[in-house]
Amino acid sequence: MITFNAILRAETIDPNTVLLVRHHDGRAKSGDRTPYSLWRTDPEGLELYQRIQSRDLFPIGSRLASFVATPSGETLFTGLYLVVDRGVVPRGTIDPVSAENVDGLLLYTLDRDERLDAYSGLLFVDWGLGFRSWVQKAQRQDKPIVELRRRVPSPDFGAIAPFAEKFGAPGFIFGEWGGGPNADGEYQMPFFDMSDEVQAFLEAAYEGHWVLDADFTWFEWKGGKEARRLFDEPGQIEKATVRQLAQMLTVVIRADRFSEGALDSAFESGLLPRILRRASVLAAARQAGGSRHRDDPSGGSDTWTPPPPIEGDNTRPTEITIPPSQNTTLPEGNLVGRDADPVALPSPASASDTLEAEAICRKIYEETRSRYAELAPGLGSAALGFRILYGPPVVRAPYMFIGFQPGGWKDESYEGQHDSWPDQSWHANAKAPLAKKLQHVFAIQSVEHTGLNMIFFRAPTMEAWHSVPPGLRRELEKFSFERVQRIIAVLRPQHLVVIGLATFKQLTKTKGQTALLGQKGNRLAVEGEFGGYRASGIVHLTGVHVSKHDLERLKAFFNQPIST
């Protein structure tokens, strides 16, 4: 078993000089001001919080190994600090967590010790049951390491830097809008057709590791202090680090997958060109100055520390080697995650996960009721209300089903659909033809599955929905897409199943890879991803004719029975 003290000794740090500090504060005024949230979005705020103490706890000359409690109660290492001095909190200082005035309390001066930075945001320890003892001596409390998450390749400047000049060329065309009614009177949802150069940029950004994976929950980071400063304050992008540029590019690229034209808006506003120009400047500085530049924290290494991982977001620990020391050798072998199997499924959701999910979903219901009440007069015959979830908000469910729109049929069993979600899964219990076929194909036997639609707002027919004024319809579609994204992010399903290949294309903006063909060579299922999650698209089981033979092929393809 590898322990935290073994890592300290490997870096020639005497555990006798180290205090283990675990930050978890119930006084937080909001969910985005907990120590964990501060670490993710406002690291300077977390450091200030750590420096302020009501008692003399940190001897000068000692070192603090700083940890934060995650929402599920795990203990994540964030950094090592040397205690340099002790003073008094100046007048008017507000505690970053409690939002209380802390005049006159002790204020420590701390210097970060970079020797353990390689583990920051990646290493989890077993703190034990003594959570109230938030300051402990390392020598007496040798914490077992339960997980060390993987590192990711450093972003490749050469991949995206050339696009700064291309996007800034006179007359450059980013793309154009398409869709809407055609000459035959048929309607296609509006879409933005990107130019070949933009498509090449997106491929380069992904291949060059500028778009971060599920360890980075971009929509949460975007609402934090660091992101607001970078996006809103003049001159901040021109000082951004590599890590910050990768975070910003992830935001603008991922956002386009949920809101058509978001990337074009980032280009038209000058945001995207500014990010690329900054990347070009850092690329030139690296080339001229060697492997390290003062504004380039990734240096010349082949790997870098990713932005703070969000606990539980479908991350799976992978094998990683502890750096060797000149004086101390750790036990042989690599450190792996909690389970011997590095691709084990995520652990069951905790009670706090479920409470958080329910709170967010209730907020979305409130927002949708308000928006519908505001805009219903303009919907005409399409004003049939809305429906969001098709079952309880189950966290980490094996499947989440996504359709296009609730439709205009009436289900008497869910009259309260505008107020909250139903208490049991429609897909697992309803007698409607689509539900019955989904039950057959996916062997759904429990309520531990839910679903929703790309569009929340009901209309009697698709023709009635398309009769809604285009501007209003796009507003409602965008409103729904943004909240679908939020629901998926908080529920973190293991597998998304999109009902209808056309819906899959609109949701993922790809046709997907063919995964299963029917008896006549038609596509029955495709595979892809949406927002970093595995997604399968299946032919609409009642929207088109599916033979019994093809239905059995689908059942064999999804041959894992789902039960509690």
C-alpha positions as a printed NumPy array, in Angstrom:
array([[  0.   ,   0.   ,   0.   ],
       [  1.377,   3.412,  -1.017],
       [  0.967,   6.176,   1.566],
       [  1.24 ,   9.955,   1.495],
       [  4.284,   9.904,   3.759],
       [  6.077,   7.708,   1.217],
       [  5.615,  10.448,  -1.357],
       [  6.877,  13.053,   1.118],
       [ 10.011,  11.02 ,   1.778],
       [ 10.487,  10.441,  -1.957],
       [ 10.763,  14.22 ,  -2.299],
       [ 13.155,  14.438,   0.703],
       [ 10.454,  16.039,   2.887],
       [ 10.46 ,  14.927,   6.532],
       [  6.885,  13.966,   7.584],
       [  7.756,  15.282,  11.079],
       [  7.689,  18.807,   9.605],
       [  4.356,  18.428,   7.755],
       [  0.813,  19.142,   8.92 ],
       [ -2.059,  17.565,   6.99 ],
       [ -4.852,  20.125,   6.542],
       [ -8.295,  19.097,   5.252],
       [-10.612,  21.996,   4.338],
       [-14.36 ,  21.412,   4.636],
       [-16.439,  24.304,   5.953],
       [-20.169,  24.136,   6.682],
       [-20.375,  27.938,   6.914],
       [-20.253,  28.357,   3.126],
       [-22.98 ,  30.779,   2.058],
       [-23.439,  29.081,  -1.311],
       [-22.356,  25.987,  -3.187],
       [-19.811,  27.918,  -5.237],
       [-17.98 ,  29.198,  -2.142],
       [-17.031,  25.926,  -0.471],
       [-13.289,  25.215,  -0.189],
       [-13.64 ,  22.637,  -2.959],
       [-15.444,  25.056,  -5.271],
       [-12.91 ,  27.787,  -4.512],
       [-10.094,  25.438,  -5.457],
       [-11.76 ,  24.75 ,  -8.801],
       [-12.71 ,  28.315,  -9.735],
       [-10.796,  30.723,  -7.457],
       [ -7.506,  29.196,  -6.202],
       [ -6.365,  32.539,  -4.806],
       [ -9.53 ,  32.662,  -2.705],
       [ -8.796,  29.198,  -1.308],
       [ -5.247,  30.228,  -0.387],
       [ -6.544,  33.328,   1.419],
       [ -9.098,  31.165,   3.259],
       [ -6.3  ,  28.822,   4.373],
       [ -4.123,  31.709,   5.587],
       [ -6.852,  33.065,   7.904],
       [ -7.123,  31.246,  11.231],
       [ -8.721,  32.057,  14.588],
       [ -6.087,  30.061,  16.537],
       [ -2.329,  29.612,  16.244],
       [ -2.289,  26.248,  14.487],
       [  0.621,  26.427,  12.034],
       [  4.171,  26.691,  13.49 ],
       [  6.488,  28.912,  11.444],
       [  8.844,  26.718,   9.426],
       [  6.406,  23.838,   9.16 ],
       [  4.776,  22.725,   5.921],
       [  1.088,  22.324,   5.173],
       [ -0.114,  19.524,   2.924],
       [ -3.426,  21.015,   1.848],
       [ -6.48 ,  18.906,   0.997],
       [-10.112,  19.739,   0.215],
       [-13.208,  17.627,   0.769],
       [-15.055,  16.842,  -2.446],
       [-18.895,  16.911,  -2.583],
       [-18.962,  13.138,  -1.986],
       [-16.632,  13.359,   1.022],
       [-13.368,  12.277,  -0.599],
       [-10.082,  13.988,   0.298],
       [ -8.202,  15.564,  -2.623],
       [ -4.648,  16.948,  -2.41 ],
       [ -4.269,  20.535,  -3.672],
       [ -0.75 ,  21.64 ,  -2.746],
       [  2.153,  21.9  ,  -0.302],
       [  2.973,  25.193,   1.486],
       [  5.78 ,  26.477,   3.721],
       [  4.646,  28.573,   6.72 ],
       [  6.815,  31.702,   6.511],
       [  5.304,  34.216,   8.955],
       [  2.285,  35.077,  11.071],
       [  0.487,  38.41 ,  11.303],
       [ -2.947,  39.969,  11.75 ],
       [ -5.805,  40.118,   9.236],
       [ -6.155,  43.725,   7.994],
       [ -9.31 ,  45.748,   8.54 ],
       [-12.147,  45.085,   6.131],
       [-11.073,  41.546,   5.128],
       [-13.954,  39.207,   4.245],
       [-13.601,  35.451,   4.623],
       [-13.949,  33.865,   1.129],
       [-16.122,  31.011,   2.456],
       [-18.249,  32.39 ,   5.288],
       [-18.492,  35.924,   3.803],
       [-17.951,  37.244,   7.34 ],
       [-15.65 ,  40.066,   8.416],
       [-12.489,  38.534,   9.922],
       [-10.685,  41.638,  11.205],
       [ -8.054,  40.862,  13.803],
       [ -7.718,  37.117,  13.235],
       [ -4.37 ,  35.493,  12.506],
       [ -3.048,  35.788,   8.953],
       [ -0.248,  33.417,   7.915],
       [  2.214,  34.045,   5.112],
       [  2.536,  30.881,   3.035],
       [  4.899,  30.04 ,   0.17 ],
       [  3.935,  27.24 ,  -2.177],
       [  6.404,  24.346,  -2.257],
       [  6.375,  23.16 ,  -5.867],
       [  7.85 ,  19.729,  -5.173],
       [  4.403,  18.125,  -4.924],
       [  2.687,  20.127,  -7.663],
       [  2.736,  17.023,  -9.87 ],
       [  0.064,  15.535,  -7.57 ],
       [ -2.162,  18.586,  -7.159],
       [ -5.731,  17.826,  -8.193],
       [ -4.89 ,  14.206,  -8.966],
       [ -4.175,  12.461,  -5.656],
       [ -6.836,  11.253,  -3.203],
       [ -6.108,   9.916,   0.292],
       [ -8.169,   8.03 ,   2.85 ],
       [ -8.552,  10.598,   5.647],
       [-10.199,   8.091,   7.951],
       [-13.186,   8.752,  10.193],
       [-11.717,  11.681,  12.138],
       [-13.093,  14.419,   9.891],
       [-13.388,  16.826,  12.819],
       [ -9.596,  16.638,  13.234],
       [ -8.952,  18.757,  10.186],
       [ -5.305,  19.449,  11.137],
       [ -3.168,  16.372,  11.778],
       [  0.542,  15.606,  11.999],
       [  1.724,  13.632,   8.989],
       [  4.162,  11.539,  11.023],
       [  1.334,  10.253,  13.239],
       [ -1.307,   9.946,  10.493],
       [  0.152,   8.208,   7.461],
       [ -2.727,   8.46 ,   4.995],
       [ -3.2  ,   5.647,   2.458],
       [ -3.45 ,   6.808,  -1.153],
       [ -6.677,   5.547,  -2.692],
       [ -6.443,   7.083,  -6.16 ],
       [ -4.041,   8.92 ,  -8.425],
       [ -5.683,  10.154, -11.573],
       [ -4.   ,  10.27 , -14.946],
       [ -2.206,  13.169, -16.505],
       [ -2.973,  14.302, -20.028],
       [ -0.657,  15.317, -22.884],
       [  0.434,  18.93 , -22.992],
       [ -1.466,  21.077, -25.528],
       [  0.36 ,  21.324, -28.836],
       [  0.934,  24.957, -29.845],
       [  1.761,  23.942, -33.401],
       [ -1.741,  22.533, -33.821],
       [ -3.693,  25.785, -33.422],
       [ -1.222,  28.697, -33.632],
       [ -1.366,  28.891, -37.472],
       [ -5.114,  29.578, -37.324],
       [ -4.54 ,  32.943, -35.646],
       [ -3.317,  34.328, -38.96 ],
       [ -5.876,  32.447, -41.069],
       [ -8.848,  33.648, -39.014],
       [ -7.541,  37.196, -39.089],
       [ -7.11 ,  37.362, -42.864],
       [ -9.225,  40.008, -44.679],
       [-12.442,  38.562, -46.051],
       [-12.194,  35.3  , -44.094],
       [-15.574,  33.539, -44.008],
       [-16.21 ,  31.524, -40.849],
       [-19.355,  29.83 , -42.193],
       [-23.009,  30.46 , -42.928],
       [-26.46 ,  29.592, -41.61 ],
       [-28.656,  27.   , -43.296],
       [-31.941,  25.216, -42.669],
       [-35.455,  26.568, -42.397],
       [-38.236,  25.989, -44.969],
       [-37.22 ,  24.715, -48.389],
       [-38.868,  24.964, -51.804],
       [-41.041,  21.911, -51.09 ],
       [-42.451,  23.452, -47.928],
       [-40.536,  21.077, -45.677],
       [-38.771,  22.483, -42.645],
       [-35.279,  21.727, -41.432],
       [-33.992,  22.933, -38.082],
       [-31.546,  25.834, -38.529],
       [-27.874,  24.862, -38.512],
       [-24.555,  26.613, -38.936],
       [-22.363,  25.275, -41.739],
       [-18.714,  25.871, -40.839],
       [-16.099,  26.504, -43.507],
       [-13.412,  23.937, -44.287],
       [-10.824,  26.02 , -42.423],
       [-12.98 ,  26.02 , -39.289],
       [-13.508,  22.271, -39.534],
       [ -9.725,  21.883, -39.808],
       [ -9.284,  24.099, -36.74 ],
       [-11.681,  21.949, -34.7  ],
       [ -9.836,  18.779, -35.679],
       [ -6.523,  20.407, -34.761],
       [ -7.876,  21.591, -31.402],
       [ -9.051,  18.1  , -30.482],
       [ -5.955,  16.319, -31.758],
       [ -3.698,  18.937, -30.164],
       [ -5.267,  18.369, -26.708],
       [ -6.767,  21.853, -26.447],
       [-10.279,  20.487, -25.786],
       [-10.298,  19.004, -22.315],
       [-12.125,  15.804, -21.462],
       [-14.715,  14.947, -18.823],
       [-12.27 ,  15.69 , -15.974],
       [-13.025,  19.361, -16.673],
       [-16.685,  20.38 , -16.335],
       [-16.491,  23.459, -18.508],
       [-19.954,  24.929, -17.857],
       [-19.284,  25.011, -14.104],
       [-15.863,  26.573, -14.578],
       [-17.377,  29.175, -16.931],
       [-19.515,  30.498, -14.076],
       [-16.55 ,  30.916, -11.72 ],
       [-14.452,  33.944, -10.844],
       [-11.447,  32.965, -12.961],
       [-13.524,  32.462, -16.107],
       [-15.481,  35.689, -15.643],
       [-12.227,  37.599, -15.326],
       [-10.765,  36.019, -18.473],
       [-13.874,  36.413, -20.6  ],
       [-15.035,  39.829, -19.39 ],
       [-12.06 ,  41.938, -18.276],
       [ -9.988,  43.733, -20.971],
       [ -6.42 ,  42.512, -21.363],
       [ -6.876,  39.266, -19.401],
       [ -6.752,  36.932, -22.409],
       [ -3.485,  38.582, -23.439],
       [ -2.018,  37.387, -20.103],
       [ -3.638,  33.934, -20.042],
       [ -1.614,  30.811, -19.298],
       [ -1.654,  27.617, -21.352],
       [ -4.054,  26.041, -18.869],
       [ -6.425,  28.988, -19.089],
       [ -6.329,  29.015, -22.899],
       [ -7.224,  25.312, -22.953],
       [-10.102,  25.949, -20.562],
       [-11.418,  28.832, -22.675],
       [-11.154,  26.906, -25.93 ],
       [-12.976,  23.986, -24.323],
       [-15.788,  26.353, -23.338],
       [-16.257,  27.915, -26.789],
       [-15.925,  24.607, -28.664],
       [-18.085,  22.516, -26.333],
       [-20.724,  25.253, -26.134],
       [-21.222,  25.008, -29.892],
       [-22.306,  21.4  , -29.512],
       [-25.215,  22.521, -27.363],
       [-26.042,  25.901, -28.917],
       [-25.876,  26.122, -32.699],
       [-23.677,  29.01 , -33.824],
       [-21.946,  29.575, -30.466],
       [-18.512,  29.155, -32.062],
       [-19.411,  31.646, -34.787],
       [-20.477,  34.122, -32.106],
       [-17.107,  33.668, -30.399],
       [-15.43 ,  34.44 , -33.718],
       [-17.586,  37.457, -34.545],
       [-17.084,  38.964, -31.069],
       [-13.309,  38.664, -31.406],
       [-13.057,  36.224, -28.497],
       [-11.803,  33.255, -30.52 ],
       [ -9.225,  35.302, -32.522],
       [ -7.852,  36.766, -29.266],
       [ -7.432,  33.283, -27.768],
       [ -5.599,  32.108, -30.886],
       [ -3.378,  35.2  , -30.966],
       [ -2.385,  34.548, -27.35 ],
       [ -1.588,  30.92 , -28.211],
       [  0.515,  32.176, -31.131],
       [  2.438,  34.536, -28.831],
       [  3.177,  31.741, -26.345],
       [  4.201,  29.445, -29.205],
       [  6.674,  32.025, -30.506],
       [  8.017,  32.646, -26.996],
       [  8.552,  28.945, -26.435],
       [ 10.308,  28.552, -29.771],
       [ 12.576,  31.535, -29.104],
       [ 13.228,  30.941, -25.426],
       [ 13.511,  27.193, -25.077],
       [ 11.326,  24.801, -23.166],
       [ 10.046,  27.206, -20.497],
       [  8.562,  30.667, -20.627],
       [  7.374,  32.633, -17.624],
       [  3.803,  32.689, -18.967],
       [  3.847,  29.033, -19.974],
       [  3.374,  26.848, -16.878],
       [  3.453,  23.633, -18.849],
       [  7.111,  24.146, -19.69 ],
       [  8.568,  21.749, -22.204],
       [  7.296,  18.526, -20.685],
       [  5.23 ,  15.995, -22.581],
       [  2.477,  16.046, -19.976],
       [  0.79 ,  18.748, -17.971],
       [ -1.463,  19.031, -14.978],
       [ -5.019,  19.325, -16.295],
       [ -7.464,  21.849, -14.915],
       [ -9.024,  20.76 , -11.628],
       [-10.949,  17.515, -12.21 ],
       [-14.589,  17.498, -11.178],
       [-15.181,  14.581,  -8.873],
       [-17.236,  11.772, -10.335],
       [-17.705,  13.037, -13.913],
       [-17.248,   9.622, -15.549],
       [-13.508,   9.82 , -14.828],
       [-11.75 ,   6.503, -14.647],
       [ -8.362,   6.165, -12.959],
       [ -5.564,   4.943, -15.189],
       [ -2.124,   3.679, -14.401],
       [  0.468,   6.306, -13.457],
       [  4.013,   6.069, -12.155],
       [  5.176,   7.957,  -9.058],
       [  8.245,  10.115,  -9.892],
       [ 11.493,   8.606,  -8.55 ],
       [ 13.576,  10.34 ,  -5.886],
       [ 17.336,  10.642,  -5.623],
       [ 17.342,   9.549,  -1.991],
       [ 14.239,   7.468,  -1.385],
       [ 12.774,   4.702,  -3.486],
       [  9.056,   4.046,  -3.292],
       [  7.784,   0.476,  -3.505],
       [  7.994,  -0.937,  -6.997],
       [  5.005,  -0.841,  -9.283],
       [  2.539,   1.743, -10.408],
       [ -0.201,   3.4  ,  -8.422],
       [ -3.671,   2.685,  -9.746],
       [ -7.14 ,   3.853,  -8.819],
       [ -9.548,   2.496,  -6.248],
       [-10.257,  -0.678,  -8.133],
       [ -7.803,  -3.182,  -9.502],
       [ -9.621,  -2.885, -12.814],
       [ -8.718,   0.533, -14.258],
       [-11.908,   0.643, -16.31 ],
       [-14.313,  -0.2  , -13.515],
       [-17.627,   1.591, -13.698],
       [-18.133,   4.682, -11.549],
       [-19.118,   4.037,  -7.953],
       [-22.784,   4.317,  -6.972],
       [-24.105,   7.812,  -6.44 ],
       [-24.007,   9.136,  -2.91 ],
       [-26.915,  10.767,  -1.113],
       [-25.285,  14.168,  -1.619],
       [-25.06 ,  13.506,  -5.39 ],
       [-28.785,  12.779,  -5.498],
       [-29.706,  15.836,  -3.431],
       [-27.589,  18.056,  -5.68 ],
       [-29.17 ,  16.555,  -8.805],
       [-32.704,  17.053,  -7.482],
       [-31.957,  20.665,  -6.533],
       [-30.624,  21.483,  -9.999],
       [-33.527,  19.765, -11.733],
       [-36.061,  21.617,  -9.562],
       [-34.365,  24.858, -10.563],
       [-34.713,  23.918, -14.239],
       [-38.43 ,  23.215, -13.731],
       [-38.821,  26.676, -12.174],
       [-36.965,  28.324, -15.06 ],
       [-39.033,  26.454, -17.642],
       [-42.364,  27.333, -16.   ],
       [-41.352,  30.988, -15.97 ],
       [-40.215,  30.993, -19.601],
       [-43.312,  29.132, -20.786],
       [-45.647,  31.54 , -18.989],
       [-43.808,  34.418, -20.636],
       [-43.797,  33.059, -24.188],
       [-46.922,  30.857, -24.401],
       [-49.083,  33.625, -25.958],
       [-46.871,  33.558, -29.043],
       [-47.017,  29.775, -29.5  ],
       [-50.568,  29.592, -30.841],
       [-51.734,  26.012, -31.384],
       [-48.343,  24.728, -30.165],
       [-49.014,  25.972, -26.617],
       [-49.547,  22.598, -24.927],
       [-47.186,  23.108, -22.01 ],
       [-43.911,  21.321, -21.471],
       [-42.425,  18.132, -20.147],
       [-38.844,  17.715, -18.953],
       [-37.897,  14.516, -17.133],
       [-39.565,  11.165, -17.829],
       [-38.636,   9.742, -14.464],
       [-36.788,  10.566, -11.248],
       [-33.38 ,  12.286, -11.633],
       [-31.249,   9.171, -11.173],
       [-27.508,   9.858, -10.894],
       [-25.147,   7.56 , -12.856],
       [-27.951,   5.475, -14.315],
       [-26.962,   2.789, -16.846],
       [-29.055,   4.528, -19.543],
       [-30.572,   7.944, -20.156],
       [-32.987,   8.111, -23.109],
       [-33.233,  11.314, -25.157],
       [-35.988,  12.016, -27.672],
       [-36.761,  15.04 , -29.805],
       [-39.936,  16.56 , -28.337],
       [-42.73 ,  15.467, -25.93 ],
       [-45.374,  15.581, -28.663],
       [-49.048,  16.4  , -28.316],
       [-50.506,  13.203, -26.886],
       [-52.075,  13.336, -23.457],
       [-50.995,  11.04 , -20.649],
       [-53.436,  11.275, -17.745],
       [-50.984,   9.656, -15.33 ],
       [-48.603,  12.624, -15.479],
       [-50.869,  15.626, -15.1  ],
       [-48.347,  17.212, -12.729],
       [-45.586,  17.205, -15.327],
       [-45.213,  21.014, -15.166],
       [-44.501,  20.884, -11.434],
       [-41.945,  18.095, -11.145],
       [-40.792,  14.78 , -12.519],
       [-42.888,  11.579, -12.324],
       [-42.116,   9.208,  -9.473],
       [-41.379,   6.311, -11.807],
       [-39.685,   5.922, -15.169],
       [-41.992,   6.306, -18.154],
       [-39.648,   4.214, -20.281],
       [-39.761,   1.319, -17.832],
       [-43.466,   1.38 , -16.971],
       [-45.613,   3.052, -19.634],
       [-47.826,   1.043, -21.98 ],
       [-47.267,   3.315, -24.987],
       [-45.885,   1.531, -28.095],
       [-42.514,   3.287, -27.941],
       [-42.088,   2.521, -24.244],
       [-42.96 ,  -1.145, -24.796],
       [-40.37 ,  -1.494, -27.56 ],
       [-37.697,   0.227, -25.48 ],
       [-38.524,  -2.116, -22.607],
       [-38.067,  -5.067, -24.963],
       [-34.807,  -3.891, -26.545],
       [-33.101,  -2.656, -23.365],
       [-34.652,  -5.127, -20.912],
       [-35.552,  -2.293, -18.581],
       [-36.815,  -3.812, -15.358],
       [-36.571,  -1.   , -12.82 ],
       [-37.25 ,   2.689, -12.207],
       [-33.51 ,   3.438, -12.192],
       [-33.657,   5.039, -15.637],
       [-34.969,   8.311, -16.845],
       [-35.041,  10.394, -19.973],
       [-35.843,  13.722, -21.514],
       [-36.131,  15.457, -24.891],
       [-33.986,  17.904, -26.811],
       [-36.958,  20.286, -26.736],
       [-39.111,  20.56 , -23.61 ],
       [-42.1  ,  22.364, -25.142],
       [-45.025,  20.289, -26.432],
       [-46.925,  20.764, -29.679],
       [-49.7  ,  18.619, -31.179],
       [-47.654,  17.845, -34.314],
       [-44.287,  18.696, -35.834],
       [-46.14 ,  20.851, -38.351],
       [-47.617,  22.86 , -35.49 ],
       [-44.179,  23.269, -33.942],
       [-42.723,  24.486, -37.226],
       [-45.542,  27.018, -37.499],
       [-44.143,  28.824, -34.453],
       [-42.344,  32.034, -35.546],
       [-38.704,  31.061, -36.272],
       [-37.181,  33.51 , -33.809],
       [-39.384,  32.297, -30.968],
       [-38.858,  28.655, -31.89 ],
       [-35.067,  29.059, -31.929],
       [-35.232,  30.776, -28.54 ],
       [-37.185,  27.874, -27.025],
       [-34.908,  25.308, -28.65 ],
       [-31.807,  27.063, -27.335],
       [-33.403,  27.355, -23.903],
       [-34.044,  23.597, -23.872],
       [-30.613,  22.606, -25.242],
       [-28.824,  24.549, -22.506],
       [-30.838,  22.814, -19.799],
       [-30.471,  19.39 , -21.375],
       [-26.746,  19.981, -21.053],
       [-27.106,  20.874, -17.379],
       [-29.251,  17.832, -16.631],
       [-26.854,  15.434, -18.328],
       [-23.928,  16.996, -16.493],
       [-25.466,  16.586, -13.05 ],
       [-26.943,  13.103, -13.667],
       [-23.77 ,  11.804, -15.37 ],
       [-25.362,   8.793, -17.114],
       [-23.142,   5.909, -18.101],
       [-24.726,   5.714, -21.552],
       [-26.938,   8.109, -23.522],
       [-29.429,   6.548, -25.912],
       [-30.824,   8.988, -28.468],
       [-34.164,   7.908, -29.937],
       [-34.149,   8.596, -33.674],
       [-31.124,   8.857, -35.97 ],
       [-32.186,  12.333, -37.082],
       [-32.361,  13.413, -33.441],
       [-28.892,  11.944, -32.87 ],
       [-27.535,  14.004, -35.762],
       [-29.096,  17.223, -34.45 ],
       [-27.964,  16.582, -30.881],
       [-24.357,  15.566, -31.616],
       [-23.961,  17.419, -34.936],
       [-22.578,  14.188, -36.42 ],
       [-24.096,  11.185, -38.164],
       [-22.181,   8.903, -35.799],
       [-20.328,   5.708, -36.627],
       [-22.546,   2.922, -37.906],
       [-22.768,   0.289, -35.172],
       [-25.554,  -2.01 , -36.387],
       [-27.208,  -2.619, -39.758],
       [-30.658,  -4.061, -40.354],
       [-31.704,  -6.987, -42.473],
       [-32.021,  -4.739, -45.535],
       [-28.782,  -2.844, -44.939],
       [-30.434,   0.093, -43.18 ],
       [-28.76 ,   1.662, -40.137],
       [-30.297,   0.535, -36.85 ],
       [-27.771,   2.018, -34.405],
       [-24.87 ,   4.455, -34.468],
       [-22.231,   5.349, -31.887],
       [-20.699,   8.668, -30.908],
       [-20.421,  11.032, -27.965],
       [-22.228,  14.018, -26.553],
       [-20.625,  16.364, -24.063],
       [-17.92 ,  13.803, -23.288],
       [-20.4  ,  10.967, -22.652],
       [-20.848,   7.812, -24.697],
       [-23.94 ,   8.16 , -26.885],
       [-25.783,   5.677, -29.071],
       [-28.393,   6.634, -31.601],
       [-31.105,   4.126, -32.51 ],
       [-33.707,   4.17 , -35.22 ],
       [-37.013,   5.513, -33.909],
       [-38.827,   2.326, -32.972],
       [-42.316,   3.661, -33.751],
       [-41.503,   6.543, -36.104],
       [-40.46 ,   4.079, -38.817],
       [-41.29 ,   0.444, -39.442],
       [-38.854,  -1.841, -37.635],
       [-39.217,  -5.525, -38.454],
       [-39.278,  -8.162, -35.737],
       [-35.943,  -9.431, -37.043],
       [-34.336,  -5.977, -36.713],
       [-35.913,  -5.465, -33.29 ],
       [-34.236,  -8.679, -32.111],
       [-30.935,  -7.527, -33.63 ],
       [-31.163,  -4.354, -31.584],
       [-31.977,  -6.358, -28.479],
       [-28.947,  -8.582, -29.042],
       [-26.777,  -5.5  , -29.603],
       [-27.875,  -3.956, -26.293],
       [-27.753,  -7.326, -24.552],
       [-26.992,  -6.221, -20.999],
       [-30.149,  -6.496, -18.863],
       [-30.609,  -3.493, -16.598],
       [-31.811,  -4.052, -13.069],
       [-31.284,  -2.652,  -9.602]])
